[in-house]
Amino acid sequence: MDEPAETMEAPETLRRFNDPIHDYIPFSSLVCTFIDTGHFQRLRYIKQLGVSYYVWPGASHNRFEHCLGVAYLARKLAEHLQKTQPSLGITNRHILCVELAGLCHDLGHGPWSHVWDGMFIPKATNGKKKWKHEDASEMMFDDMVNKYNLDISPDEVILVKALIAGDVTRCELGTTMPFLFEIVANKRNGIDVDKFDYIARDAHAIGDRNNLSLTRLIHSARVIKHEICFDIKDANQIYELCYTRFSLHKRIYNHKTAKAIEYMIIDALLAAEHHMKIIDLIDKPDRYLFLTDDVLTRIEMSTEDTLQEARDIIERIRVRNLYKVVDYKVYPWDYRERCRKNITPERIVEAARKVASGSDNTLVGELSPSHVIVNLSPLHYGMEDKNPLEFVRFYSKHSPMVAHPGSRDTISSLMPDSFGEVLLRIFTKEARFFGIIQRAYRELVQTAFNETEDIWFPEPSGVLTPTPEPPSTPRQNKRTFSRNLSLGSLSERDLARPNPFTDAQNSPLILNIDNRKRQRNEIGHEGSPPHKRKAM
C-alpha cells in the first residue's frame, strides 16, 4: 500500500453516471467492475428511505445511486487531502480503497433498509442474533470479490472492510493513517461523506431545499494530528448538516404513517417466516443476493394457506387501512429509559382494565398487548444529547495546523441546551380499540411518571375520529375512506358539520369536534398549551 502514486486513468476510459445530486460522476474501469456485479446491482431494488416512499412519492431513490454518490464524494475528499497535504503520503491505491469502501458500504442492507436490521431481525430472532447491515456488507463484499475474481489484493480487501466499519484497529493503516477511516464511516463525530450524500439526496427527493454546500465542506477539510478538521468559517455548515439530520429523522424517517406501515410490514414478514424461513438466508450470500423489497410481492403472489395472514396484512397496506396513531408525546432525552420501562403494551392493557367501565368491559376483555404498539424513537443531532460540534475540530487561516473543538463562544449562542429528545407514539392495530387505549395510555403517563401538573396531550395529527372497521367483504361493499385529515385543513363549515362518530353520547372515549375546536382556539397561533403560555 506504500507504492508511489499511479498515473490517473485516461479520461476516455472513464464511465460517467448522470446523478441528480452530483451531476455527472466519473468512475474508472476498475471501479466499474465492482458496479457491474449482481451484488451491487441488487441495490437497485432496495429503497433508500424504505417505506417513506409510501408517504413521499418522490422518495423513490434506491441504495444503488446513494452508494455511487458516497463513492464519488469519498474519492473527492481523499484526492483533496492528497493534493493539499502531500506529506500525508496518500497514494492512488489508498484513494481506490476509500472509493470502494464508499461504493460497497451498503451492500448488506436488507429490504426497506433500516426496517430490516433495526426491526425485523431482532423480532424474528427474539434478540438472540446480533446482526448489522455493516457485517452483511463485508460478507457480500467478500463474496463479490471471490465470485467475480475482481482485481483487488487480499490486503486491500482487509483495508476496504476496515474502512466500511470505520475501525482503525483492524489493519496497520489504522495506526499510520487513521484519518482515512473518517472519510466513509466516521466513528469519532459522524461527519463523513455517507452523511453528506444521504442528507442531500433525501432532502432533494422529498422536495426540501437546503443550503448545504458539499463541495465547500470537502475543500474545507484538512488533516491535523491525524484527524479530519474543518475551517472555522464552515462551522455553521457543519451545524446545519447536523440539524438537517435531526430534522429529516423527525419529519421524514419517523413520520407516523411511515412508522405504521413499517410495523405492518414487520407483522407480515413475521407471519410468513414459518413458511418462507427468511432468517435462514441472512448468512448465505448466494441467497441473500435475492432478498430485496420485492419480498412483499412474492408473498402476495403465493397461494399457500399458511401465508394468508401475511397476505391480509399486505392487503391492508395496499388499500391504506393502516394501524392508527392513538397518541404521542415528546419527552426529554433523559426520559428514554423511563419511557422504555414504564410505557409498554402490557402496562397499557393493564391500565385499560382499570379505567374501563360499563360497555367498555367487553371491549377491554378482547384487548391484548398484541393490539398495542409502543414506538420509541430517539432523535438527535448525531451524538445523542451532546453538541456534535464539540466532537469536530476547527482551524483558522491564521493557524492552519492548530485545531480546537467547536463551542458556543465561537459559533453561536443560539444553540439548544439539549441536542436530543425522545418521540413516543402509541399505535393500535384495530381502530375499535382507539378510545380505550388512549385513555389507558394517558392514565398510565400520569401514574408512571408521578406527574402532578396538568399534562398537555396534543391530539394525534389528523386523527379526528376512530375509523370504523372495514366491511368483511370489501370487494362487495364500499370501503370507508381511511385517510386522516389534518385539523388545520378543515374549514369552519367542516368543523360545524355534524359527525356521528364524534357524538359524545355514542363515543364517550373520543373528544368531539366542539372540544377540538375549542382546544384549537385556546392554543392559538403559538402552538403551546394554555397553561404553559406566558402572559403578554
Sequence and secondary structure as in RCSB ss.txt:
>XXXX:A:sequence
MDEPAETMEAPETLRRFNDPIHDYIPFSSLVCTFIDTGHFQRLRYIKQLGVSYYVWPGASHNRFEHCLGVAYLAR
KLAEHLQKTQPSLGITNRHILCVELAGLCHDLGHGPWSHVWDGMFIPKATNGKKKWKHEDASEMMFDDMVNKYNL
DISPDEVILVKALIAGDVTRCELGTTMPFLFEIVANKRNGIDVDKFDYIARDAHAIGDRNNLSLTRLIHSARVIK
HEICFDIKDANQIYELCYTRFSLHKRIYNHKTAKAIEYMIIDALLAAEHHMKIIDLIDKPDRYLFLTDDVLTRIE
MSTEDTLQEARDIIERIRVRNLYKVVDYKVYPWDYRERCRKNITPERIVEAARKVASGSDNTLVGELSPSHVIVN
LSPLHYGMEDKNPLEFVRFYSKHSPMVAHPGSRDTISSLMPDSFGEVLLRIFTKEARFFGIIQRAYRELVQTAFN
ETEDIWFPEPSGVLTPTPEPPSTPRQNKRTFSRNLSLGSLSERDLARPNPFTDAQNSPLILNIDNRKRQRNEIGH
EGSPPHKRKAM
>XXXX:A:secstr
          GGG EEEEETTTEEEEE HHHHHHHTSHHHHGGGGSBTTGGGGGT TT   BHHHHHHHHHHHHH
HHHHHHHHH GGG   HHHHHHHHHHHHHTTTT  TTTHHIIIIIHHHHTTT     HHHHHHHHHHHHHHHHT 
S  HHHHHHHHHHHHT GGGSTHHHH GGGGGSSS TTT  SHHHHHHHHHHHHHTT      HHHHHHH EEET
TEEEEEGGGHHHHHHHHHHHHHHIIIIIT HHHHHHHHHHHHHHHHHHHHH GGGGTT HHHHTT STTHHHHHH
H   GGGHHHHHHHHHHHTT   EEEEEEEEEGGGHHHHHHH  HHHHHHHHHHH  TTHHHHHHH  GGGEEEE
EEEEESSSTTS GGGGSEEEETTEEEEEEE  TTTS S S S SEEEEEEEEESSGGGHHHHHHHHHHHHHHHTT
  S       TT  S      S TTTS         GGG  HHHHHS  GGG TTT TTS  HHHHHHHHHHHGG
GTS GGG    
